[in-house]
Amino acid sequence: MKRTATAVITTIVGVTTLAGCGSGDPYCEAVEKDRATLNTFGQKRTDAAYAKYAKVFGEVGKKAPASIKKDWTALAKVTTGIIEAQKDAGVKLEDMTETAKIKKLDAAQLEKLNKAYEAFNATTKQRNAVVKNVLQECDIKLK
């Protein structure tokens, strides 16, 4: 009888623990699905990488709780802004270290790029908030 009771209690504790980890939660599932991309955010500075980051932020944001949705949306918006500014300037993100290509940009293009970078860099609060929220809601630690 004691073994049966112990097995039932162990099963209940196990199910409760899994439920607390976001099992079945669309938000946590989206984070887990794109965990590798989220953990490598900013490591690759290419148009393709930033397009992927923006897409992931948008997808996770759609499933995020209302309390954190605006932060995910802001990250998607500023990351998309980088891509759009690069495209408008006619230079790829991966080519921004090539001095010859940068020298060809006019003042308006450089200003647009700078504004996009400033908006992106101003999202430290949002980035910290989503990392904290994912840990609290999903028990997933992002880098």
Helices and strands as residue ranges (DSSP letters): H 2-20, H 26-33, H 35-39, H 47-63, H 66-89, G 93-95, H 99-103, H 107-121, H 124-138
